[in-house]
Each structure stands twice: as structure tokens, then as C-alpha cells.
Amino acid sequence: MITLVLGGTRSGKSVVAERLAARMEAHVTYVATMQIGDDPDLAKRVDEHRARRPPQWRTEEAGADLPGLLRRLEGPAIVDSLGGWVAASQDMYVDATELCAALKERDGDSLVVSEEAGLGVHPSTDAGRRFRDVLGTLNQAVASVADEVLLVVAGRVLHLEGTPSDDNGGLS
């Protein structure tokens, strides 16, 4: 089962994914994509995420080859988050087709957390616009192979219905 959990900054998307994973078998792998660098605020946020994880969960750093890592993992996994993977990738290039193939081939449930970057203000820089566009396209690709897509807003979960290929255009 592939579940995509979308939400804005501080929406509660990671907490939702962690709660869903906690219902699964104990040996969950948490796939971290964020590269902290010299940002103390980001380091604090990452520490908060680490503190919430059960001690029996294993953590793997994704690096550039997220699809390859996913193929090697057994059992349930949380990928947190696609935005971190895009930001850490050279020129923000990611292979959405390869990621979707890896998710579909996995032997284990996948919870994929991603930022919904298209609801905010129009980015004022070329890099910001590129990030938003790449992530939006990646989110659509993952949603197309996901069994379930959730949108988290203010800690509340909305189950998104339909796909663009539905006869009714995704309207239920």
C-alpha cells in the first residue's frame, strides 16, 4: 500500500504519517531526506522529529538515490519528505518515474510525506519557482500510483478522492 500524505509547513503531515506507521509492524524504517547544513532552526525541527520516533524504528538517510534505497528496504517505510529530496538534489532534478516504480515494486507499505507547495504565495525567485514546480509535478506523479492520498490542514486529515484519469475528472 502506498499512501501519500500532503500538507503545508507545520500542518501535522509528518505526525499523521507516523501515527499510521505506528499501527503497522514494529520494524518501520524512517527514510530521512533533509540535509540540515548550518541551519539551527532546521536542526531543531529535525530533532523534534527524531524525538517522536519509537526507539525500535530504524532511520536511513536517503541521499540522491531515494528510489534505490526504497528498493533495498524491507517492511513498512516512511519517506519524510519529498521536498527535502528535491531540495537536496543537484539542480532540483529528481526522477519521478523511477521513484514511482520503486514505490510500486516495494515489498512493504510506503508512507510518503510531501509538502504541498502550490498553495502559498508565488515564489519571488527562480529557484523558489523551480522548487514549487518540480515538487508539484513529483506530488502528482506519486499521487497517480498511491492507493490513498491524504491532505493535512491544521492537523486535520482530508481523504482525497479520485484520480485525473477518472471519467468524472477526479470529482466524486
N, C-alpha and C positions, 0 to 999 in steps of 0.2 A: 504494500500500500504506500502510495506517495501522497503526502499532504503538504501543500504549500500554505504557509502562514505569513500573510502580508500585513504590514502596518507601518505607521509613521514613527518618528522618533518618540521614544518613551510611551508608546501605545500599549505596551504589555505583550507584544508579539512573542518575545523570547520566553516569557513566563508561561504563556499558553502552550507553546511547543514543549517546554519542559514538563508541564503537567500531563500532556498527552503521552510523552515518553515514559513518565513515571508509572503509567498504567501498564506498560509493556514489561517484558522480562527484565531482570536486573542489570544485564550487561549491555547497557546503552553506550554507544560511542558518541561523544560530543565533538563535532568537527568545527574547529575554530578557524575563521578566515581572516580575522582582523590582525593587522600589523600595527602595533602600538607606537613604535618610534619614540619620540621625545615629548609626547602629548600627555601631561599629567591628568587631564580630565578624562581622556580616553582610557588611560591606565586604571583610573578609579572605577570607571564603568565596567571594564573587563574584570577587575577584582570582585565587583558585585555579582557578576555572572558566575564566576568561579565559586563564590561562597554559597550560591544557591544549589549547586550540583551535588547530588548524592555522592558519597565517597566511593561507591562501587562503580561509578561511571568512569570510563576511560576518556581522556582528551587527546585528540590528534590535531596538529596544526596542518592546515590544508596546503598552503603554498600555491603555486601556479597550477599544479596538476590535480585539481579537485576531482575531475572525473576518474583519474587513475586511482586516487586514494579511495573513492567510493567503491570502485570495483574490488578493491582488496579487503574491504571491511565485511565482517560477518555480523548478522544480527541488526537490531534497530540502530539508527543513527539520526542525530540532529545535525543539520548544517546551519550554522549561525555565523554569518549571514551572506547572502549573495552580494549585497552591497559591498561588504568587506573584500570579497573575492574580486569584484570588478575594480575597486579602488587599488588593490594590490597588484593587479595585472598590468603588464607592460602596455602602455598606450590605451589602457582600459579595454584591451581586446580579450574577449573570452569566447570560447566555442560552445554556444548554446546547444547545438546539435549533439556534440559529444557529451555534454553534461546530461542532457535528456536521455541519451542512450544508456549512460552509466546508471542513472536512476532506475530506468526500466529493467536493466539487467541484474540489479542487486538482488541478493537473497537476504531480504530483511526489509522491514519498514523504514521509510525515509521521511523525516520531518524536515522541510526546507523552510528556513526563515528568510524573509527578504523585506527590504524597505519599499514602501510604496512612495516613490519619489515624485510622482507626477501630480500630486495634489497640492504641492506647495507653490511658492512664488516662482516666477520664471527666473532661472539662474542668470546672474549678471555676467558670468564668464563663459568662455568657450568650453573650458574644462567642466564646469558645472552642467552646462547643457549637454555635453557629450556623456557625462556620467548618467544623467537623468534618462537620456535616450537609450543608452546601452542597457541600463538596468531595466527600463520599461520593456524593451524588446526581450530581454532574458526572462523577466517575470512572465510575459505572455507565453514564451516557449515552455517554461516549466509548468505553467497552468494547463497547457494543452496536453501534457502527459500525466498530470496529477489526478488522483482519484477523488481528492477533496481539496477545495481552496477555501481558506478562511481569511477574513479581513478583520483585524483587531483595531478597534477605535475606542480609546479611553478605557481600555481593559475589557471591553465588551466584544464578543465574538459574533460576527455575521458569517453565515454559511453562504458562499456564492454559488449560484446555480448556473447550469448551462455552459455551453462552450460556443465559440463563434461558428462552429460547424453545424450547430443545431438548426433545424428547419425554421425555428422561430427567431433566429438571430441571437440566441442566448437569453431570450426573455422567457420567463416561466409564468 
